[in-house]
Amino acid sequence: MLFVLTVTLFGLSAVSQPPVQAQPAGDGEWIGTWSASPQPVWEPDFFAPVNMPRALRNQTIRQVAQISLGGERVRVELSNEYGDRPLVIGAAHVALADENGAIKPGSDHALTFGGNPSVTVPPGAPILSDPVDMPLEPLADVAVSLFLPEITPTTTWHNDARQTAYISGEGDHTQAATFEPVQTIQSRIFLSGIMVDAADGARAVVFFGDSITDGDGSSLDANHRWPDFLAERLHQAGARVAVLNEGISGARVLRDRMGDNALARFDRDVLSHPHADTVVLMMGINDIGWPGTLLVPEGEPAPSAEDVITGYKQLIDRAHANGMRIIGATLTPFADTFEGTPLYGYYDETKEAKRQAINDWIRTSGAFDGVIDFDAVTRDPASPKHIQAAYDKGDHLHPNDAGYKAMADSVDLKLLGVNP
């Protein structure tokens, strides 16, 4: 019943208005250069493992992120969005990352918060560090080290980081050139954003999606998600465009489970970014594929193609109302997804018909400000319901490195406001 009511409300969307371009950055302003969407840790009834400690105490965690735009100064954003108690950060440092969790000599900088080396972040809140003078080249690898002195439940995370994070034994190791980790994980904890002082005219593009935007299937620690490859293209073209990846593996347009639904997190993950004037939306395959599998509670109704499209219309209206262009990306082939695993049933012919209907609407409706046809790029010409074998991670849903590069290479940079 709640689903029906929600969809009924979706139908009351406002008429789209022509977007007003967001203003590019001026000298001395701040712009996001990297992001990771916060998620709540899922409930114990969900089948997927967490694969991280449920709490840390008197330990340091060091996390690495590849930025897109460079700058002369840097700030770091942390999030306690899903915490139910204050988050105590005893110390925080930022540096240039070296291999295997080390930092490059001479690059370490202590972070402060309102002039203080430690900070307590209220439940549900983000916190932004003070600016630090730290020249960064475009596409630089940055290490952020956090010391957590108290018992700290890891309630706010980003599950599928595709990047190794290093957890120490006891003590504050935030300024250590290297330390011996007692555990490594492949998720983000509390780290949600990095900002730089924006060059005059700098802009940001937000990539809003699910696991295919998040990079599931790409090589660990390689920065081979399709937005990463696109960031390289933009840099090579000389564009002052930041790439902000707000993908969440398992994300859906209409429902929660591995993260908040798209309509719920759109303000935080898209509209809040300064100088972001374009969003690329690629989401909906999980809305189609999850129903009828152990991914959802028994009896959860399956949305129709029209339901998903109505969700798209809401996101389009909200982007336009906030002066942003919104580009729609078609949903990639998924025949035989998870074949031979407990998740088999993600694909069937009825679900394929929904994908085709949604893709047809993305291509022909004119509702988006532009279209990227990833379906056409990745499908097998001899069997168009299937992803090409050369691009397949192996689960028949997620691309591999080659697939992600092909996707990025197919994007017309003019859609992103860049004339190469």
VOGU-3710 file (C-alpha; in Angstrom, 3 decimals, decimal comma):
1> mlfvltvtlf> 0,000/0,000/0,000  2,780/2,436/0,803  4,315/1,798/-2,600  1,065/2,609/-4,357  0,611/5,798/-2,357  4,148/6,858/-3,119  3,696/6,303/-6,815  0,409/8,191/-6,711  2,206/11,122/-5,149  4,931/10,890/-7,769
11> glsavsqppv> 2,278/11,505/-10,376  1,738/15,006/-8,982  5,104/16,189/-10,293  5,473/19,746/-11,448  5,940/20,599/-15,103  9,623/20,755/-16,043  11,082/24,218/-16,502  14,072/25,046/-18,696  17,177/24,785/-16,510  19,167/27,843/-15,531
21> qaqpagdgew> 22,887/27,076/-15,634  24,577/27,031/-12,239  27,322/29,625/-11,995  30,879/28,357/-12,421  33,259/28,928/-9,570  35,001/32,224/-9,075  38,498/32,694/-7,732  38,820/31,634/-4,096  35,616/29,559/-3,962  35,358/25,876/-3,035
31> igtwsaspqp> 34,333/22,945/-5,201  34,037/19,221/-4,590  36,762/17,206/-6,280  35,837/13,745/-4,917  32,819/12,232/-3,172  31,417/8,983/-1,800  27,760/8,780/-0,890  27,139/7,827/2,771  25,066/4,723/3,476  23,540/3,204/6,584
41> vwepdffapv> 24,800/-0,233/7,590  22,084/-2,639/6,553  20,010/-4,698/8,934  21,066/-8,244/9,964  18,251/-9,757/7,874  19,980/-8,637/4,663  21,982/-11,434/3,044  25,123/-9,444/2,105  28,011/-9,418/4,601  29,327/-6,134/5,949
51> nmpralrnqt> 33,012/-7,143/5,801  34,171/-4,439/8,185  34,418/-4,056/11,966  31,151/-2,968/13,545  33,089/-0,591/15,814  36,586/0,862/16,207  38,272/2,050/19,413  41,605/3,790/19,943  42,480/3,074/16,313  43,419/4,918/13,140
61> irqvaqislg> 41,865/4,352/9,738  43,637/5,588/6,593  41,607/5,922/3,402  42,770/6,789/-0,110  40,847/8,716/-2,766  41,774/9,895/-6,255  40,591/13,467/-6,755  39,557/14,938/-10,110  40,376/18,677/-10,067  43,545/19,938/-8,415
71> gervrvelsn> 43,969/23,034/-6,294  46,201/24,935/-3,893  44,132/24,321/-0,768  42,053/21,371/0,431  39,230/20,569/2,862  37,846/17,193/3,933  34,216/16,322/4,679  33,231/13,624/7,167  29,723/12,298/7,762  27,938/10,955/10,822
81> eygdrplvig> 24,643/10,890/8,944  23,504/7,475/10,151  25,047/7,588/13,614  22,797/7,636/16,669  25,519/9,060/18,921  28,198/11,760/18,580  31,219/10,819/16,477  34,499/11,781/18,161  37,451/12,425/15,830  40,576/12,644/17,988
91> aahvaladen> 42,861/13,713/15,146  42,737/13,904/11,366  45,462/14,302/8,750  45,588/14,617/4,967  48,565/13,731/2,777  49,561/12,485/-0,645  49,076/8,732/-0,779  51,900/6,339/-1,525  51,684/2,575/-2,042  50,195/0,096/0,435
101> gaikpgsdha> 48,764/2,646/2,837  51,908/4,781/3,157  52,014/8,534/2,643  54,594/10,452/0,645  57,327/12,074/2,747  56,826/15,747/3,448  53,202/15,794/2,303  51,401/15,293/5,637  49,138/18,043/6,984  47,108/18,075/10,183
111> ltfggnpsvt> 43,451/18,966/9,785  41,591/21,223/12,170  37,923/21,932/12,741  37,164/25,467/13,821  40,835/25,701/14,769  40,739/22,573/16,943  42,634/19,354/16,169  39,709/17,221/17,353  35,981/17,461/16,785  32,721/15,864/17,870
121> vppgapilsd> 30,245/15,400/15,026  26,579/15,327/16,106  24,363/12,430/15,035  22,991/12,939/11,538  25,479/15,681/10,661  28,410/16,209/8,306  31,508/18,171/9,297  33,900/20,118/7,065  37,527/20,649/8,030  39,263/23,999/7,966
131> pvdmplepla> 41,199/24,752/4,763  44,782/23,480/4,513  47,454/24,875/2,221  48,336/21,803/0,174  48,960/21,992/-3,575  47,304/19,081/-5,381  47,659/18,087/-9,003  44,588/16,845/-10,917  43,977/13,105/-10,431  46,225/13,029/-7,355
141> dvavslflpe> 45,828/10,219/-4,798  45,031/11,668/-1,375  45,205/9,822/1,954  42,913/10,849/4,820  43,760/9,427/8,258  41,296/9,540/11,165  42,014/8,672/14,806  38,974/7,356/16,680  39,786/7,436/20,413  36,451/6,188/21,760
151> itptttwhnd> 34,266/3,181/21,012  32,992/4,226/17,596  30,233/2,221/15,872  30,846/2,267/12,113  27,308/3,291/11,312  27,988/5,600/8,361  29,930/4,028/5,521  30,220/3,592/1,773  30,173/-0,116/1,066  31,737/-0,668/-2,359
161> arqtayisge> 34,773/1,617/-2,347  36,931/-0,458/-4,737  39,799/0,956/-2,682  41,753/-0,511/0,231  41,464/1,204/3,610  43,954/0,484/6,384  43,004/0,040/10,052  45,721/0,238/12,697  46,200/-1,382/16,052  45,900/0,821/19,113
171> gdhtqaatfe> 46,911/4,444/18,961  46,989/7,604/16,906  48,906/6,895/13,704  47,432/9,731/11,663  50,810/11,364/10,970  52,828/8,166/10,588  54,442/7,670/7,197  53,283/4,081/7,398  51,851/1,673/9,936  51,212/-2,049/10,097
181> pvqtiqsrif> 47,464/-2,544/9,669  45,648/-5,092/11,766  42,905/-5,157/9,143  42,212/-3,887/5,647  38,760/-3,305/4,212  37,335/-2,231/0,868  34,808/0,265/2,186  34,777/3,916/3,261  34,055/4,819/6,883  32,861/8,382/7,670
191> lsgimvdaad> 34,795/9,902/4,723  32,330/11,492/2,284  34,042/14,302/0,393  37,152/16,271/-0,534  37,059/19,889/-1,715  39,652/22,174/-3,280  39,822/25,904/-3,861  38,334/26,193/-7,298  40,114/27,702/-10,235  38,136/30,477/-11,885
201> garavvffgd> 35,437/28,939/-14,072  35,587/25,467/-12,528  32,409/23,358/-12,629  31,289/19,987/-11,316  29,344/17,094/-12,856  27,624/14,603/-10,547  27,303/10,936/-11,541  24,244/9,584/-9,766  23,749/5,859/-9,991  24,025/2,333/-8,652
211> sitdgdgssl> 26,794/-0,304/-8,653  27,689/0,295/-12,296  28,516/3,909/-11,482  30,069/2,826/-8,158  32,438/0,594/-10,137  31,491/-2,943/-9,099  33,596/-5,245/-11,266  36,477/-2,803/-11,692  39,940/-3,643/-10,380  40,700/-2,893/-6,750
221> danhrwpdfl> 42,812/0,245/-6,126  42,997/0,971/-9,877  40,437/3,810/-10,244  38,817/2,085/-13,208  35,195/3,052/-12,615  33,670/4,631/-15,703  33,542/8,104/-14,053  37,289/7,707/-13,291  38,078/7,055/-16,939  35,891/10,034/-17,815
231> aerlhqagar> 37,781/12,238/-15,326  40,981/11,350/-17,188  39,393/12,323/-20,506  38,191/15,633/-19,083  41,649/16,392/-17,706  43,280/15,545/-21,025  40,812/17,875/-22,743  41,900/20,695/-20,445  38,440/21,011/-18,914  38,026/22,489/-15,438
241> vavlnegisg> 35,335/19,956/-14,567  35,214/18,056/-11,290  33,867/14,496/-11,339  31,722/13,609/-8,317  30,760/9,940/-8,133  27,570/9,488/-6,093  26,919/5,888/-7,051  25,825/3,355/-4,440  25,992/-0,355/-5,173  22,454/-1,698/-4,832
251> arvlrdrmgd> 20,833/1,718/-5,212  17,258/1,955/-6,431  15,160/4,844/-7,668  12,103/4,080/-5,552  13,143/2,019/-2,526  15,793/1,759/0,186  17,870/-1,272/1,187  21,592/-0,813/0,465  21,208/2,944/0,714  18,483/5,553/0,612
261> nalarfdrdv> 16,320/5,644/-2,505  17,255/8,104/-5,246  14,460/10,550/-4,508  15,418/10,677/-0,829  19,132/11,290/-1,348  18,968/13,581/-4,386  19,247/16,810/-2,406  22,274/15,623/-0,413  24,127/13,786/-3,155  23,379/16,008/-6,142
271> lshphadtvv> 21,784/19,380/-5,464  24,008/20,331/-2,525  27,280/20,354/-4,490  28,561/23,881/-5,156  29,117/24,738/-8,829  27,598/21,445/-10,009  25,613/22,252/-13,146  25,041/18,766/-14,621  23,955/15,391/-13,256  24,199/12,081/-15,148
281> lmmgindigw> 21,531/9,616/-14,001  22,027/5,873/-14,475  19,768/3,953/-12,122  16,792/1,618/-12,295  18,176/-1,832/-13,048  17,865/-2,824/-9,366  14,259/-1,592/-9,250  13,644/-4,059/-12,090  15,831/-6,960/-10,996  15,501/-7,152/-7,218
291> pgtllvpege> 11,811/-8,101/-6,842  11,256/-11,835/-6,503  14,785/-12,484/-5,185  16,175/-12,786/-1,673  17,351/-9,174/-1,999  13,912/-7,911/-0,975  11,473/-8,816/1,802  8,925/-11,401/0,772  5,870/-9,788/-0,767  7,516/-6,511/-1,753
301> papsaedvit> 5,684/-5,374/-4,902  7,561/-5,008/-8,155  7,456/-1,541/-9,710  6,335/-1,187/-13,286  8,393/0,540/-15,946  5,989/3,462/-15,610  6,709/3,677/-11,878  10,443/3,957/-12,503  9,860/6,538/-15,237  7,702/8,570/-12,855
311> gykqlidrah> 10,641/8,560/-10,441  12,872/9,820/-13,251  10,432/12,630/-13,959  10,647/13,754/-10,345  14,442/13,859/-10,490  14,316/15,749/-13,785  11,913/18,331/-12,342  14,020/18,794/-9,220  17,256/19,126/-11,191  15,711/21,743/-13,465
321> angmriigat> 14,169/23,631/-10,560  17,678/23,922/-9,111  19,355/25,094/-12,287  20,939/21,794/-13,286  20,993/19,930/-16,558  20,240/16,207/-16,247  21,531/13,580/-18,662  19,876/10,158/-18,828  21,933/7,004/-19,374  20,269/3,856/-20,700
331> ltpfadtfeg> 20,256/0,675/-18,620  22,794/-1,908/-19,759  21,982/-5,540/-20,712  21,481/-8,059/-17,917  20,308/-11,366/-19,396  21,290/-14,350/-17,190  22,489/-12,090/-14,376  23,725/-14,100/-11,354  23,052/-17,384/-13,156  23,928/-20,324/-10,936
341> tplygyydet> 23,930/-18,292/-7,705  21,328/-17,772/-4,949  20,447/-14,464/-6,644  19,369/-16,118/-9,880  15,951/-14,772/-10,773  17,254/-11,206/-10,962  16,602/-11,531/-14,711  13,590/-12,841/-16,589  11,808/-11,889/-19,786  9,209/-9,771/-17,977
351> keakrqaind> 12,000/-7,770/-16,361  13,761/-7,444/-19,702  10,582/-5,947/-21,170  10,638/-3,330/-18,406  14,258/-2,463/-19,204  13,422/-2,076/-22,872  10,442/0,170/-22,079  12,519/2,353/-19,765  15,351/2,641/-22,273  12,913/3,523/-25,030
361> wirtsgafdg> 11,539/6,344/-22,850  15,033/7,619/-22,004  15,950/7,714/-25,695  12,739/9,153/-27,162  10,832/11,159/-24,555  12,949/14,301/-24,757  12,572/14,696/-20,994  16,317/14,567/-20,332  18,670/17,299/-21,511  20,748/14,652/-23,252
371> vidfdavtrd> 21,132/10,881/-23,501  24,125/8,552/-23,146  23,322/5,174/-24,680  25,344/2,732/-22,587  23,040/-0,088/-23,655  24,199/0,345/-27,249  27,855/0,458/-26,153  27,882/-2,677/-23,989  25,391/-5,089/-25,559  26,419/-8,116/-27,568
381> paspkhiqaa> 25,486/-7,416/-31,211  24,670/-11,107/-31,722  22,556/-11,307/-28,552  21,476/-7,798/-27,524  19,914/-8,861/-24,220  23,407/-9,879/-23,055  26,435/-7,787/-22,177  29,411/-8,378/-24,479  31,657/-11,134/-23,125  34,712/-8,890/-23,456
391> ydkgdhlhpn> 33,043/-6,342/-21,140  31,504/-8,766/-18,622  32,805/-8,997/-15,046  31,431/-12,522/-15,077  28,031/-12,032/-13,423  26,410/-10,849/-16,702  25,445/-7,515/-15,104  28,548/-5,538/-14,159  31,192/-4,450/-16,647  34,884/-5,123/-16,132
401> dagykamads> 37,673/-2,572/-16,604  37,427/-2,808/-20,387  33,676/-2,316/-20,259  33,951/0,727/-18,028  36,572/2,267/-20,292  34,364/1,675/-23,342  31,490/3,376/-21,539  33,596/6,408/-20,629  35,100/6,637/-24,107  31,618/6,672/-25,645
411> vdlkllgvnp> 30,504/9,816/-23,801  30,302/12,913/-25,990  32,043/15,532/-23,852  29,801/18,177/-25,374  26,961/16,688/-23,319  28,955/17,730/-20,273  29,518/21,233/-21,565  33,058/20,580/-22,822  34,305/21,258/-26,346  37,464/19,153/-26,695
//
